[in-house]
Amino acid sequence: MREYSIKRGHDVDLNSLVSKYFGADGDIYEGITFSADGMGEVNLKVEKNRLMVDIVPPKKITGDGTIVKKWNDFLLEATGKDAKERKKEFGKL
């Protein structure tokens, strides 16, 4: 499981972002589970100011590499932090 902190003051409708990027509906504050090609089963939940992510990879990889860009774009909009900022934050742990 990974935790992504949400930038202070960054206010966005996370439910609509999940729907926009992955076509999944539900309440991310209670927890939402969906499948994405190339990623497998994704569980998302928001606790306080953190986005909790748990990914169960598929047995066989399908799809192309565009899922990585899609995931990074989603995380940027959801947390307000780009890949460089997220990497720096993980380095502190």
C-alpha positions in Angstrom: 0.0 0.0 0.0 1.2 3.5 -0.9 0.2 6.8 0.7 0.3 10.0 -1.3 -0.1 13.2 0.7 -2.4 15.8 -0.8 -0.8 19.3 -1.1 -2.1 21.8 1.4 -4.8 24.0 -0.1 -5.3 21.6 -3.0 -9.1 21.1 -3.3 -10.4 18.9 -6.1 -13.3 16.5 -6.5 -11.5 13.2 -6.3 -14.6 11.2 -7.2 -14.9 13.0 -10.5 -11.2 12.5 -11.2 -11.5 8.7 -10.8 -14.5 8.7 -13.1 -12.7 10.9 -15.6 -9.5 8.8 -15.8 -10.7 5.3 -15.1 -14.5 5.3 -15.6 -15.1 4.1 -12.1 -18.0 5.3 -9.9 -18.2 5.3 -6.1 -17.2 7.3 -3.0 -13.4 7.5 -2.7 -13.8 8.6 1.0 -15.4 5.3 1.8 -13.1 3.4 -0.6 -13.4 2.5 -4.2 -12.2 -0.6 -6.1 -11.8 -0.8 -9.9 -9.8 -2.6 -12.6 -7.6 -0.9 -15.1 -5.9 -2.4 -18.1 -2.2 -2.8 -17.4 -2.5 -2.1 -13.7 -4.9 -4.7 -12.3 -7.2 -4.2 -9.4 -6.8 -0.7 -7.8 -8.2 0.2 -4.3 -8.3 3.9 -3.5 -9.4 5.6 -0.3 -8.9 9.0 1.2 -8.0 9.3 4.9 -7.4 12.8 6.3 -5.2 14.5 3.7 -3.7 11.3 2.2 -4.6 9.2 -0.8 -4.2 5.5 0.1 -3.5 3.3 -2.9 -3.3 -0.5 -3.0 -2.7 -2.2 -6.4 -3.0 -5.9 -7.0 -1.2 -6.5 -10.4 -2.7 -8.8 -13.0 -1.3 -12.3 -13.7 -0.8 -11.3 -17.3 0.1 -7.8 -18.4 -2.1 -6.4 -21.0 -2.3 -2.9 -22.6 0.4 -0.6 -23.5 2.6 1.9 -21.6 0.1 4.7 -21.8 -1.3 3.6 -18.4 1.8 5.0 -16.7 1.2 8.5 -18.1 -2.5 8.2 -17.3 -1.7 7.2 -13.7 0.9 10.0 -13.3 -1.6 12.6 -14.7 -4.2 11.3 -12.3 -1.9 11.6 -9.3 -0.8 15.1 -10.3 -4.5 16.3 -10.4 -5.4 14.3 -7.3 -2.5 15.4 -5.0 -1.3 18.6 -6.6 2.2 17.2 -6.7 4.2 16.1 -9.7 6.4 13.0 -10.0 9.5 14.9 -8.8 7.7 16.1 -5.7 6.3 12.7 -4.9 9.7 11.1 -5.3 11.3 13.6 -3.0 8.6 12.9 -0.4 9.2 9.1 -0.6 12.9 9.7 -0.1 12.2 11.3 3.3 10.5 8.1 4.6 
